[in-house]
Amino acid sequence: MTTDDHGAIIGSSSQLSADPTAGVPTLFRDGGENASRRFIEFFTANIRNRNTREAYARAVYRFADWCERRRLRLHELNPVVVALYIEQLMRELSTPSVKQHLAAIRMLLDYLVVGQGMRFNPATSVRGPKHVVRRGKTPVLMPDQARHLLDSINTGAIADLRDRAIIGTMVFSFARVSALIGMNVEDYYPDGKRWWIRLHEKGGKLHEVPAHHAAEAYLDEYLTAGGLTGNPKTPLFRSLDQRHQLTERRMNRGDVLRMIKRRARGAGLPDRIGCHTFRATGITAYMLNGGTLEHAQQISAHSSPSTTKLYDRTNDQITLDEIERILI
């Protein structure tokens, strides 16, 4: 079983074949009925976020392949075996990726133990590599660059209005791309005298923020030109057909990323920026204008202020005056 064979597992339960164990790795299938059943439940019922499901599936299938090549059985797994696997991963993957792989293995095996598919979790005592992040790595645009990008978008076609609304919404609401593409037309709505943006965050949580006046203008123009105002239950940000007209299909992360790269090149900006750039850009612009970390955390729906701080890049630039303080 390879990582390419897990499509049925990471899809919804309605997509499972007549033999639901067909996509289960040999390591778990040979572990007995409970192990196979809990494996399937872990990916179809326990993890609701599709991106997390896919990432964890890749990690678990890779581990299962490694065990199967060494003819290890599920009951033979122990902390030493898992630790050896993690040591190998540390030579092949980045530290954050290794930590994610270990977390996926640990969570799955915990799920098996609870369902009596295993006697104990051999990954519990295995420590991952240390990883301390003090500065975010997401490419950030300065406010003048973000303004230049938005102004560079021609508004003569529906695609232009859509793209400007997407970028503007991400910048002015600190929205994650996954939450943005999950929006329906009704998720941009009036409440009193203000318009609001409703974002569908991880774990099914709803996060509502007031619409910035600029984002409000971009969204209004896009909705009117696209004739979407009368279709509240339909996708807000849609793909285009061959005639460059809106379809009924919701955009995906790849669609948005390709659009951003194209718009960045058109504006003469580095195309290394991505979807997350605009979340970091919005937070940085907010902090530069006297915003507080507490409120930035609230707007961005971060569970920890330390996470929000990674997106605040106001202190990234070391000025020449500071360097000149080095007197010798």
C-alpha positions as CSV (number, residue, x, y, z in Angstrom):
1,M,0.0,0.0,0.0
2,T,1.4,3.4,-1.0
3,T,0.4,7.0,-0.2
4,D,-1.3,7.2,-3.6
5,D,-3.8,4.6,-2.6
6,H,-5.5,6.5,0.2
7,G,-8.1,8.4,-1.8
8,A,-11.1,6.4,-0.4
9,I,-9.9,6.9,3.1
10,I,-9.4,10.6,3.1
11,G,-12.7,11.2,1.2
12,S,-16.1,11.1,2.9
13,S,-17.6,7.9,4.2
14,S,-20.0,7.9,1.2
15,Q,-17.0,7.5,-1.1
16,L,-15.8,4.2,0.5
17,S,-15.8,1.2,-1.7
18,A,-17.8,-2.0,-1.0
19,D,-14.8,-3.3,0.8
20,P,-14.0,-0.4,3.2
21,T,-10.7,-2.0,4.2
22,A,-9.4,-1.9,0.7
23,G,-7.5,1.4,1.3
24,V,-6.2,0.4,4.8
25,P,-2.5,-0.2,4.9
26,T,-1.4,-3.8,5.5
27,L,0.1,-2.8,8.8
28,F,-3.3,-1.9,10.2
29,R,-5.4,-4.4,8.2
30,D,-3.4,-7.3,9.5
31,G,-3.8,-5.9,13.0
32,G,-7.4,-7.2,13.2
33,E,-10.9,-6.0,12.7
34,N,-10.8,-3.4,15.4
35,A,-7.6,-1.9,14.1
36,S,-9.0,-1.7,10.5
37,R,-12.3,-0.2,11.7
38,R,-10.6,2.4,13.9
39,F,-8.2,3.3,11.1
40,I,-11.1,4.1,8.8
41,E,-13.0,5.9,11.5
42,F,-10.0,8.1,12.3
43,F,-9.9,9.5,8.8
44,T,-13.6,9.6,7.9
45,A,-15.3,10.5,11.2
46,N,-12.7,11.9,13.6
47,I,-10.9,14.5,11.4
48,R,-13.3,16.9,9.8
49,N,-10.9,19.3,8.2
50,R,-9.9,17.9,4.8
51,N,-6.5,19.6,4.7
52,T,-5.6,18.1,8.0
53,R,-7.0,14.7,6.9
54,E,-4.8,14.7,3.8
55,A,-1.7,15.8,5.6
56,Y,-2.2,13.1,8.3
57,A,-3.0,10.5,5.8
58,R,0.3,11.2,3.9
59,A,2.2,10.9,7.2
60,V,0.5,7.7,8.3
61,Y,0.8,5.9,5.0
62,R,4.5,6.8,4.8
63,F,5.0,5.3,8.2
64,A,3.0,2.2,7.3
65,D,5.1,1.7,4.1
66,W,8.3,2.0,6.2
67,C,7.0,-0.7,8.6
68,E,5.8,-3.0,5.9
69,R,9.1,-2.9,4.1
70,R,10.7,-4.1,7.4
71,R,8.0,-6.7,7.8
72,L,6.9,-5.2,11.1
73,R,3.5,-6.1,12.5
74,L,1.2,-3.7,14.4
75,H,1.7,-5.6,17.7
76,E,5.5,-5.4,17.3
77,L,5.7,-1.6,17.3
78,N,7.4,-0.1,20.3
79,P,9.0,3.2,21.2
80,V,12.4,2.2,19.8
81,V,10.8,1.4,16.4
82,V,8.9,4.7,16.2
83,A,12.0,6.6,17.4
84,L,14.1,5.0,14.6
85,Y,11.6,6.1,12.1
86,I,11.5,9.7,13.4
87,E,15.3,9.7,13.2
88,Q,15.2,8.8,9.6
89,L,12.6,11.4,8.8
90,M,14.8,14.1,10.5
91,R,17.3,13.4,7.7
92,E,14.7,13.8,5.0
93,L,12.2,16.4,6.0
94,S,12.1,19.8,7.7
95,T,11.6,19.9,11.5
96,P,8.0,21.2,11.3
97,S,7.2,18.4,8.9
98,V,8.7,15.8,11.2
99,K,6.7,17.1,14.1
100,Q,3.5,16.9,12.0
101,H,4.3,13.3,11.0
102,L,4.9,12.3,14.6
103,A,1.7,14.0,15.7
104,A,-0.3,12.1,13.0
105,I,1.1,8.8,14.1
106,R,0.6,9.5,17.8
107,M,-3.0,10.6,17.3
108,L,-3.9,7.6,15.1
109,L,-2.4,5.1,17.5
110,D,-4.1,6.8,20.4
111,Y,-7.4,6.3,18.6
112,L,-6.6,2.7,18.1
113,V,-5.8,2.2,21.7
114,V,-9.1,3.8,22.8
115,G,-11.0,1.4,20.4
116,Q,-9.0,-1.6,21.6
117,G,-7.2,-1.9,18.3
118,M,-3.9,-1.8,20.2
119,R,-2.8,-2.5,23.7
120,F,-0.7,0.7,24.1
121,N,0.6,3.6,22.0
122,P,4.3,3.2,21.2
123,A,4.6,6.7,20.0
124,T,3.5,8.4,23.3
125,S,7.0,8.5,24.8
126,V,8.8,9.4,21.5
127,R,10.0,13.0,21.5
128,G,10.1,15.0,18.3
129,P,12.8,17.4,17.3
130,K,12.9,20.8,19.0
131,H,11.6,23.6,16.9
132,V,11.4,27.1,18.2
133,V,10.0,29.8,15.9
134,R,10.5,33.5,16.8
135,R,10.1,35.0,13.4
136,G,7.6,34.1,10.7
137,K,8.8,33.0,7.3
138,T,5.7,34.0,5.3
139,P,6.6,36.6,2.7
140,V,5.0,39.9,3.6
141,L,4.1,43.0,1.5
142,M,4.6,46.4,3.0
143,P,1.4,48.6,3.0
144,D,2.6,50.5,-0.1
145,Q,3.2,47.3,-2.0
146,A,-0.2,45.9,-1.1
147,R,-1.8,49.1,-2.2
148,H,0.1,49.0,-5.5
149,L,-1.0,45.4,-6.1
150,L,-4.6,46.2,-5.5
151,D,-4.5,49.3,-7.7
152,S,-2.7,47.5,-10.4
153,I,-5.7,45.2,-11.0
154,N,-7.7,46.4,-13.9
155,T,-11.5,46.3,-13.2
156,G,-12.8,45.9,-16.7
157,A,-13.8,42.3,-16.4
158,I,-15.5,40.1,-13.8
159,A,-12.3,38.2,-13.2
160,D,-10.5,41.4,-12.2
161,L,-13.3,42.4,-9.8
162,R,-13.2,38.9,-8.3
163,D,-9.5,38.9,-7.8
164,R,-9.4,42.3,-6.3
165,A,-12.2,41.3,-3.9
166,I,-10.3,38.1,-2.9
167,I,-7.0,39.9,-2.2
168,G,-8.8,42.8,-0.5
169,T,-10.8,40.5,1.8
170,M,-7.7,38.6,2.9
171,V,-5.8,41.7,3.6
172,F,-8.5,43.6,5.5
173,S,-10.0,40.6,7.4
174,F,-6.8,38.6,8.0
175,A,-8.7,35.7,6.4
176,R,-7.1,32.3,5.8
177,V,-7.5,31.2,2.2
178,S,-9.3,28.0,3.3
179,A,-11.9,30.2,5.2
180,L,-12.1,32.6,2.3
181,I,-12.9,30.0,-0.4
182,G,-15.4,28.4,1.9
183,M,-17.6,31.5,2.0
184,N,-21.0,31.6,0.4
185,V,-22.7,34.9,-0.8
186,E,-24.7,35.0,2.4
187,D,-21.4,35.1,4.4
188,Y,-21.1,38.7,3.5
189,Y,-24.1,40.3,5.2
190,P,-25.4,43.4,6.8
191,D,-26.0,43.8,10.5
192,G,-27.3,47.2,11.5
193,K,-25.4,49.9,9.6
194,R,-22.3,47.7,9.1
195,W,-21.5,44.8,6.7
196,W,-19.8,41.8,8.1
197,I,-17.7,38.9,6.9
198,R,-18.4,35.4,8.2
199,L,-15.4,33.0,7.9
200,H,-15.7,29.2,8.2
201,E,-12.6,28.4,10.2
202,K,-10.9,25.1,11.2
203,G,-13.0,22.7,13.2
204,G,-16.3,24.1,11.8
205,K,-15.9,27.3,13.9
206,L,-17.5,30.5,12.6
207,H,-15.6,33.7,12.9
208,E,-17.2,37.0,12.1
209,V,-15.4,40.3,11.6
210,P,-16.7,43.7,10.4
211,A,-16.0,44.4,6.8
212,H,-13.3,47.1,6.2
213,H,-14.7,49.9,4.1
214,A,-12.3,49.0,1.3
215,A,-13.2,45.3,1.4
216,E,-16.8,46.3,1.4
217,A,-16.4,48.4,-1.8
218,Y,-14.5,45.6,-3.5
219,L,-17.1,42.9,-2.6
220,D,-20.1,45.1,-3.5
221,E,-18.7,45.8,-7.0
222,Y,-17.9,42.2,-7.6
223,L,-21.3,40.9,-6.4
224,T,-23.2,43.4,-8.4
225,A,-21.2,42.8,-11.6
226,G,-21.4,39.0,-11.2
227,G,-25.2,39.0,-10.5
228,L,-24.6,37.1,-7.3
229,T,-26.7,39.1,-4.8
230,G,-29.8,37.0,-5.3
231,N,-28.0,33.7,-4.7
232,P,-27.2,33.6,-1.0
233,K,-26.5,29.9,-0.7
234,T,-24.0,29.7,-3.6
235,P,-20.2,30.0,-3.5
236,L,-19.0,33.6,-3.2
237,F,-15.7,33.2,-5.0
238,R,-16.1,31.1,-8.2
239,S,-13.9,29.7,-10.9
240,L,-14.1,31.0,-14.5
241,D,-15.1,29.1,-17.7
242,Q,-13.4,29.3,-21.1
243,R,-15.2,32.6,-21.8
244,H,-13.9,34.1,-18.6
245,Q,-17.3,34.1,-17.1
246,L,-18.2,32.9,-13.5
247,T,-19.2,29.3,-13.1
248,E,-21.1,27.6,-10.3
249,R,-17.9,25.9,-9.1
250,R,-16.1,27.2,-5.9
251,M,-12.5,28.2,-6.3
252,N,-9.9,26.0,-4.6
253,R,-6.6,26.9,-2.9
254,G,-4.7,26.2,-6.1
255,D,-6.9,28.5,-8.1
256,V,-6.3,31.3,-5.6
257,L,-2.5,30.7,-5.5
258,R,-2.2,30.8,-9.3
259,M,-4.2,34.0,-9.4
260,I,-2.0,35.6,-6.8
261,K,1.2,34.6,-8.6
262,R,-0.1,36.0,-11.8
263,R,-1.3,39.3,-10.2
264,A,2.1,39.7,-8.4
265,R,4.0,39.3,-11.7
266,G,1.7,41.8,-13.4
267,A,2.4,44.4,-10.6
268,G,6.1,43.8,-10.8
269,L,6.2,42.2,-7.3
270,P,8.1,39.0,-6.4
271,D,5.9,36.0,-7.2
272,R,7.2,34.2,-4.1
273,I,4.3,35.6,-2.3
274,G,1.4,33.3,-1.6
275,C,-2.1,33.1,-0.1
276,H,-0.8,33.4,3.5
277,T,1.1,36.6,2.5
278,F,-2.0,38.7,2.8
279,R,-2.9,37.5,6.3
280,A,0.6,38.5,7.4
281,T,0.4,41.7,5.4
282,G,-2.9,42.8,7.0
283,I,-1.6,42.1,10.5
284,T,1.7,43.9,9.9
285,A,-0.2,47.0,8.4
286,Y,-2.5,46.9,11.4
287,M,0.4,46.9,13.9
288,L,2.3,49.6,12.0
289,N,-0.8,51.9,12.5
290,G,-0.9,51.4,16.3
291,G,-3.0,48.3,16.5
292,T,-2.7,46.0,19.6
293,L,-1.5,42.4,19.6
294,E,-4.6,41.5,21.6
295,H,-7.0,42.8,18.9
296,A,-4.9,41.4,16.1
297,Q,-5.2,38.0,17.7
298,Q,-9.0,38.5,18.0
299,I,-9.4,39.5,14.3
300,S,-7.2,36.7,13.1
301,A,-8.9,34.1,15.3
302,H,-5.6,32.8,16.6
303,S,-5.7,30.8,19.8
304,S,-2.4,32.2,21.0
305,P,-0.9,35.7,20.8
306,S,2.5,34.1,20.1
307,T,1.1,32.8,16.8
308,T,-0.2,36.3,15.9
309,K,3.2,37.7,16.8
310,L,4.8,35.6,14.1
311,Y,2.7,37.5,11.5
312,D,3.7,40.9,12.9
313,R,6.8,41.9,10.9
314,T,7.1,45.5,12.0
315,N,10.4,44.7,13.7
316,D,11.9,42.9,10.7
317,Q,13.8,45.8,9.4
318,I,17.1,46.7,11.2
319,T,17.7,50.4,10.5
320,L,21.1,51.8,9.5
321,D,21.0,54.0,12.6
322,E,20.9,50.8,14.8
323,I,23.8,49.3,12.9
324,E,25.9,52.5,13.3
325,R,25.6,52.1,17.1
326,I,28.3,49.4,16.8
327,L,31.2,51.7,17.8
328,I,34.7,50.2,17.7
